[in-house]
Amino acid sequence: MGINLNLIEHINNGTWLYFVLDGVVHLEKYTASDAVANVPADIGGIPVKFLEEGLFLENSIVQEINVPEGVYEAKTNAFCKCENLKKISLPATIDFNGIPFGRNPKLETITVNPESKHLKVVDGVLYNDDMTFLYAYPAQKADKSFTIPASVESVRDYAFSCAANLEEVTLSEKITQLKYANFFQCSALKKVNFTGSNLNKIGSWCFAETGFEEIEIPSGVRSVDANAFTDCKNLKSIIFPNTLNQLMEDWAKNVADLTVNVRMATKGKMWQADWNKENRKIVWNFGTEAAVEAGGPAEVITAPGGGTISFDTEEDGGEVIIKKYTGTAPVVEIPAEIGGKPVTQIYSKAFVPAKDFLTEVKIANSVKKIDNTAFEDCKKLAKVTFGTDLQQLGKSVFYGTALETVILPEGLTSMQANCFCDCPNLTKLYLPKTLRSIGGAVEDKSANLHFYCGGEKKGPVWNPSWNQNERPVDWNVDPATL
């Protein structure tokens, strides 16, 4: 059973907030204003054994911390984000529970009693006793390059954060993952040597706010987490290996002129849908004769009826996906090709930016799929013309539009629920005989709607509630007569 700290007396003696449990003192917060914090060996004769989570967290006054012999444990964030901390000395008795260090931009020296069986300082860097964990690299260490010792298996969160002079790092072969904010705010860092490494993951914020101009992620890396390269203002080129299976959204926020080079023909299976929402230039099959460029600034077309037509796009396996409508024209014709590649898909919420002015859409024959909510709440959209190759309509695609007559094309096989919900003007809806599946109710507020169906009866996978309001239905209808 856990300890309920609300039932324990918390004492502030003017220097420390603490509590006593099982005959030992737990220090919770440094409350004094002295620049040198000397942790006491005891308070009132009761030994101090534990430095609790956040003991010095975000302390802007303390410049030096001295921990005496007898203290057993320092917990997560005990010495974290101390903006003026320069020196810390640790006893032989102390060990860590969590990640006590991180983001101390003025830290110069860490010392540990050499008799410690838990921790070790080598060349100014803090490790565990057998040097398999690297805990902290002092931010003001003067070296411009650093080779992580061969014994190191894990670089702990924030370990190199704020290292002002560090320009180059060489990883050890035993490191398989770079963790949370490992090199966060290493503004001078421009190179990591991955040669011989067995790296498979780069964690969140790992290289955020570093000085990279270009970087190649080594083969074997399978995952890059969110914000791994956020705010790398100088980063112009990144190369991803053909092993990269997962890439998170917002992996490189606020990086303006980045080109993404990928050593495979298409994205990995677990790349998030908005991995390239910035519409950066992408080079697929990078380094081969089959290299293909995609993305980049959108082509802008002046529409005959006024305004402009442009899209943010993404390429996947030689096909173009429309991610967002960025134009101003109220009448839009979706092209069959962009950059010589067929347009086959319209992403979720792609036309929501035009919800207040879009009136008509003509969809090219090449488009096979329209994702969930692609035209949701386009309240002035009164007419849609579909292409011949459309096969799938997602959920709530035309929810909240002003459509009046809709002729769905032969070849459409699947339509998810609520495609035409909240469409009060809809009076005619043709369902083709190829439509095998309807995921749920088609509409809910189209009081004057009449269904016209190309088949003799409903498809084999039509949800029982497809016509929940029992609108009139005609079967064996030729759409040319509507």
C-alpha positions in Angstrom: 0.0 0.0 0.0 1.3 3.5 -0.9 2.0 6.2 1.6 -0.6 9.0 1.9 1.5 12.1 2.2 -1.6 14.1 3.1 -1.7 12.3 6.5 2.0 13.1 7.3 3.1 16.4 9.0 5.1 18.6 6.5 7.5 20.9 8.3 9.2 24.1 7.1 12.2 25.2 9.2 13.0 28.1 7.0 15.5 26.3 4.9 13.9 23.0 4.1 10.4 21.7 3.7 10.5 18.1 5.0 8.6 15.2 6.6 9.7 12.4 8.9 8.7 8.8 8.1 10.0 5.6 9.7 12.6 7.6 11.7 14.3 9.3 8.8 13.9 12.7 7.1 12.7 13.2 3.6 13.6 16.6 2.2 10.8 18.0 -0.1 11.9 21.5 -1.0 14.7 24.0 -0.5 13.0 27.1 0.8 16.0 29.3 1.7 17.5 32.1 -0.5 21.1 31.2 0.0 23.2 30.5 -3.2 25.0 27.6 -1.4 22.7 24.8 -0.3 24.3 22.5 2.2 22.0 19.5 2.7 22.1 18.6 6.4 23.1 15.2 7.6 20.3 15.4 10.2 17.5 17.6 11.4 17.0 17.6 15.2 19.1 14.5 15.4 16.9 12.6 12.9 19.0 11.5 9.9 18.3 12.9 6.4 18.1 10.0 4.0 15.9 10.9 1.0 15.9 13.9 -1.4 12.4 13.9 -2.8 11.2 14.5 -6.3 11.6 18.2 -7.3 13.7 19.2 -4.3 15.5 21.9 -6.2 13.3 21.9 -9.3 13.3 25.3 -11.1 15.3 27.0 -8.4 16.8 30.2 -9.8 19.0 31.1 -6.7 21.1 28.1 -5.8 24.6 28.0 -7.3 26.1 25.2 -5.3 24.7 22.0 -3.7 26.5 19.8 -1.3 25.0 16.5 -0.2 26.6 14.8 2.9 27.4 11.2 3.6 24.5 9.2 4.8 21.9 10.4 2.3 20.6 7.3 0.5 18.5 8.5 -2.5 17.8 11.4 -4.9 14.6 11.1 -6.8 13.4 12.4 -10.2 14.0 16.2 -10.9 15.7 16.6 -7.5 18.4 18.8 -9.3 16.6 19.8 -12.5 16.1 23.2 -14.2 18.3 25.1 -11.7 19.3 27.9 -14.0 22.2 29.2 -12.0 23.5 25.9 -10.5 27.3 25.6 -11.1 28.6 22.9 -8.7 27.2 19.8 -7.0 28.9 17.3 -4.8 27.5 13.9 -3.9 28.4 11.4 -1.2 29.4 7.8 -1.5 26.1 6.6 0.0 23.7 8.2 -2.5 22.0 6.4 -5.4 19.3 7.6 -7.9 15.6 6.7 -8.1 14.6 8.1 -11.5 16.3 11.0 -13.4 17.4 13.7 -10.9 19.5 15.8 -13.3 18.6 17.9 -16.4 18.6 21.3 -17.9 21.1 23.1 -15.7 22.6 25.4 -18.2 25.4 26.8 -16.0 26.5 23.5 -14.4 30.3 23.3 -14.4 31.3 20.4 -12.1 29.9 17.3 -10.6 31.9 15.5 -7.9 31.2 12.1 -6.2 33.0 10.6 -3.3 35.4 8.1 -5.0 34.4 5.4 -2.5 30.9 5.3 -4.0 29.5 2.0 -5.1 26.7 3.6 -7.0 28.0 6.5 -9.0 31.2 7.5 -10.7 32.6 10.7 -12.4 35.0 10.2 -15.3 36.3 13.3 -17.1 33.7 15.4 -15.4 30.8 13.2 -16.6 28.5 11.4 -14.2 27.8 7.6 -14.7 26.5 4.8 -12.6 29.2 2.6 -11.0 29.8 0.2 -13.9 29.4 3.0 -16.5 26.4 1.4 -18.2 24.2 4.5 -17.6 25.3 8.1 -18.4 23.4 10.4 -16.1 24.8 13.9 -16.7 27.2 15.8 -18.9 27.9 19.3 -17.3 26.5 22.0 -19.6 29.6 24.2 -19.3 32.1 21.4 -20.0 34.5 23.0 -22.4 35.1 20.1 -24.8 33.7 20.5 -28.3 33.5 16.8 -29.0 32.7 13.8 -26.8 32.9 10.0 -27.4 30.4 8.1 -25.2 32.4 5.2 -23.6 31.9 1.8 -25.0 30.4 0.5 -21.8 27.4 2.8 -21.9 24.1 1.2 -22.7 21.7 4.0 -21.8 21.9 7.8 -22.0 19.4 9.0 -19.4 16.8 11.7 -20.1 18.3 15.2 -20.4 21.8 13.9 -20.0 23.5 16.3 -22.4 20.8 19.0 -22.2 22.1 22.6 -22.5 25.7 21.6 -23.3 26.8 24.9 -24.7 30.1 24.0 -26.3 29.4 20.5 -27.6 29.6 20.3 -31.4 30.1 16.5 -32.0 29.1 13.3 -30.3 30.0 9.7 -31.0 27.6 7.0 -29.8 28.7 3.7 -28.3 27.7 0.4 -30.0 25.6 -0.6 -27.0 23.1 2.3 -27.1 19.9 1.1 -28.8 17.7 4.1 -27.9 18.2 7.8 -27.6 15.8 9.0 -24.9 13.7 12.0 -23.9 15.6 15.3 -24.5 19.0 13.6 -24.5 20.6 16.5 -26.4 17.9 19.2 -25.8 19.1 22.8 -26.3 22.7 21.7 -27.3 22.7 24.7 -29.6 26.2 24.1 -31.0 25.7 20.4 -31.8 26.1 19.8 -35.5 27.2 16.2 -35.8 26.5 12.8 -34.3 28.6 9.8 -35.3 26.4 6.8 -35.5 29.0 4.5 -37.1 28.8 1.1 -35.6 25.8 2.0 -33.4 22.8 -0.3 -33.0 20.3 2.5 -32.6 16.7 1.7 -33.2 14.8 4.7 -31.7 15.1 8.5 -31.3 12.9 9.7 -28.5 10.8 12.9 -28.0 12.7 16.2 -27.9 16.0 14.3 -28.3 17.6 16.8 -30.7 15.3 19.7 -30.2 16.9 23.1 -30.4 20.3 21.8 -31.7 22.5 23.3 -34.3 22.2 20.6 -37.0 22.3 21.7 -40.6 22.0 18.2 -42.0 21.8 14.7 -40.5 21.5 11.2 -41.7 19.6 8.8 -39.4 21.3 5.4 -39.5 19.9 2.2 -40.9 18.3 0.2 -38.1 16.4 3.1 -36.6 12.7 2.1 -36.7 11.1 5.0 -34.8 11.4 8.8 -34.5 9.2 10.4 -31.8 7.3 13.7 -31.6 9.5 16.8 -31.4 12.7 14.9 -31.9 14.0 17.7 -34.1 11.7 20.6 -33.1 13.1 24.1 -33.4 16.3 23.0 -35.2 16.3 26.3 -37.0 19.4 25.5 -39.2 18.3 22.1 -40.3 18.0 21.9 -44.1 18.3 18.2 -44.9 17.5 15.0 -43.1 17.9 11.5 -44.5 15.7 8.7 -43.2 16.7 5.0 -43.6 14.6 2.3 -45.2 14.1 0.8 -41.7 12.0 3.7 -40.4 8.7 2.1 -39.6 7.2 4.8 -37.3 7.3 8.6 -37.7 5.2 10.7 -35.4 3.3 13.9 -36.2 5.2 17.1 -35.2 8.6 15.4 -35.3 10.2 18.6 -36.5 8.0 21.6 -35.6 9.2 25.1 -36.5 11.8 23.9 -39.0 11.1 26.1 -42.1 13.3 25.0 -45.0 13.8 21.3 -44.5 14.0 18.7 -47.2 13.2 15.2 -46.2 15.2 12.4 -48.0 13.8 8.9 -47.6 15.7 5.7 -48.6 12.5 3.9 -49.6 9.7 4.4 -52.2 6.9 5.2 -49.7 6.3 6.0 -46.0 6.5 3.3 -43.3 3.5 1.5 -42.0 3.2 3.5 -38.8 4.0 7.0 -40.1 1.3 9.2 -38.7 -1.1 10.8 -41.2 0.1 14.3 -40.6 3.8 13.5 -40.5 4.3 16.1 -43.3 1.6 18.6 -42.6 4.1 21.4 -43.3 4.2 20.1 -47.0 8.0 19.9 -47.0 9.9 18.7 -50.1 10.3 14.9 -50.0 12.8 12.8 -52.1 11.7 9.2 -52.2 14.2 6.4 -53.0 16.9 8.9 -52.0 20.4 7.9 -53.3 19.1 5.7 -56.1 18.4 6.3 -59.8 14.7 6.0 -59.0 14.7 9.0 -56.7 11.4 11.0 -57.0 10.7 14.5 -55.6 7.3 15.3 -54.1 5.7 18.0 -51.9 7.1 21.4 -51.5 5.3 24.7 -52.3 1.8 24.0 -53.8 1.1 24.9 -57.5 -1.4 27.7 -57.6 -4.0 27.9 -60.4 -6.3 30.8 -61.1 -9.9 29.5 -61.3 -12.1 30.6 -64.3 -14.8 31.8 -61.9 -12.4 33.7 -59.7 -10.0 33.0 -56.9 -7.2 30.4 -56.8 -7.0 26.6 -56.6 -4.2 25.1 -54.7 -3.6 22.1 -52.4 -1.2 20.8 -49.8 -0.3 17.2 -51.0 1.6 14.2 -50.0 2.9 11.4 -52.2 2.5 7.8 -51.2 3.8 5.0 -53.5 3.7 7.2 -56.6 0.2 8.4 -55.9 -0.8 11.9 -54.7 -3.1 12.5 -51.7 -4.8 15.9 -51.2 -4.2 16.9 -47.6 -5.7 20.4 -47.5 -7.3 22.8 -49.9 -5.3 26.1 -49.7 -7.0 28.1 -52.4 -9.7 30.7 -52.4 -11.9 29.7 -55.3 -15.5 28.7 -54.4 -15.7 26.3 -57.4 -13.0 23.7 -57.3 -12.0 21.0 -59.9 -9.8 18.4 -58.3 -7.2 17.5 -61.0 -6.5 13.9 -62.1 -2.7 14.5 -61.8 -0.4 16.7 -59.8 3.3 16.7 -60.7 2.6 13.9 -63.2 1.3 11.6 -60.5 -2.3 10.5 -60.2 -4.5 12.0 -57.4 -6.2 9.1 -55.7 -7.3 10.2 -52.2 -8.7 13.2 -50.3 -7.7 13.3 -46.7 -9.9 13.8 -43.6 -11.0 17.5 -43.2 -9.2 18.5 -46.4 -11.8 21.1 -47.4 -12.7 22.3 -43.9 -10.6 25.5 -44.5 -13.1 26.4 -47.3 -16.2 25.7 -45.2 -17.5 29.2 -45.4 -17.1 29.7 -49.2 -17.0 26.4 -51.1 -20.0 26.0 -53.4 -19.1 23.3 -56.0 -16.6 20.5 -56.4 -15.7 18.4 -59.4 -13.8 15.3 -58.5 -11.4 13.7 -61.0 -11.9 10.2 -62.2 -8.6 9.2 -60.6 -9.8 9.7 -57.0 -10.6 6.3 -55.4 -11.1 7.3 -51.8 -12.5 10.3 -49.8 -11.7 10.1 -46.1 -13.8 10.9 -43.0 -15.2 14.5 -42.8 -13.4 15.6 -45.9 -16.1 18.2 -46.7 -17.7 18.5 -43.2 -19.5 21.7 -42.4 -19.0 23.2 -45.9 -22.3 24.8 -45.4 -22.5 26.4 -48.9 -21.5 23.3 -50.8 -24.5 22.6 -53.1 -23.1 20.5 -55.9 -20.6 17.6 -56.2 -19.7 15.8 -59.3 -18.0 12.4 -58.8 -15.4 10.7 -60.9 -15.7 7.2 -62.3 -13.1 5.5 -60.1 -14.4 6.3 -56.6 -14.6 3.2 -54.4 -14.9 4.4 -50.8 -16.6 7.2 -48.9 -15.6 7.7 -45.2 -17.7 8.7 -42.3 -19.5 12.0 -42.3 -17.8 13.1 -45.6 -20.6 15.6 -46.5 -21.9 16.2 -43.0 -23.5 19.7 -42.7 -23.5 20.7 -46.4 -26.1 22.3 -48.7 -26.2 19.4 -51.3 -29.5 19.0 -53.1 -29.1 16.2 -55.6 -26.3 13.6 -55.3 -25.6 10.9 -57.9 -23.0 8.5 -56.5 -21.0 6.7 -59.2 -21.2 3.1 -60.3 -18.1 1.5 -58.8 -18.6 2.8 -55.3 -18.5 -0.2 -53.0 -18.4 1.2 -49.5 -19.9 4.2 -47.7 -19.5 4.8 -43.9 -22.2 6.1 -41.6 -23.5 9.7 -41.5 -22.2 10.6 -45.0 -25.1 13.0 -45.6 -26.3 13.8 -42.1 -27.4 17.3 -41.3 -28.0 18.0 -45.0 -31.5 19.6 -44.9 -31.6 20.6 -48.6 -31.0 17.0 -49.9 -33.9 15.7 -51.9 -32.4 13.1 -54.3 -29.7 10.6 -53.5 -28.7 7.9 -55.9 -27.1 4.7 -54.5 -25.3 2.7 -57.2 -25.9 -1.1 -57.6 -22.2 -1.7 -56.9 -22.6 -0.3 -53.3 -22.1 -3.4 -51.1 -21.6 -1.8 -47.7 -23.3 1.1 -45.8 -21.9 1.5 -42.3 -24.9 3.1 -40.6 -27.5 5.8 -41.1 -27.0 7.7 -44.3 -28.8 10.9 -43.2 -30.9 12.3 -40.4 -32.4 15.8 -41.2 -33.2 15.5 -44.9 -37.0 15.6 -44.5 -37.8 15.7 -48.3 -35.2 13.1 -49.3 -36.0 10.3 -51.8 -33.6 7.4 -52.3 -33.0 6.1 -55.8 -31.1 2.8 -55.9 -29.5 1.2 -59.0 -29.9 -2.4 -57.7 -33.0 -4.6 -57.2 -32.4 -4.7 -53.4 -30.1 -3.4 -50.7 -26.5 -4.6 -50.7 -25.2 -7.5 -48.6 -23.6 -5.3 -45.9 -26.0 -2.4 -45.6 -26.5 -1.5 -42.0 -30.1 -2.1 -40.8 -30.4 1.6 -39.9 -29.2 2.9 -43.3 -32.7 4.4 -43.9 -33.5 5.1 -40.2 -36.2 7.7 -41.1 -37.9 5.5 -43.6 -37.6 7.8 -46.5 -39.2 6.7 -49.8 -37.0 4.3 -51.9 -37.2 3.4 -55.6 -35.2 0.4 -56.9 -33.8 -0.5 -60.4 -33.4 3.2 -61.2 -31.3 4.5 -64.1 -29.3 7.5 -62.8 -29.6 9.2 -66.2 -33.3 9.8 -65.5 -32.6 11.9 -62.4 
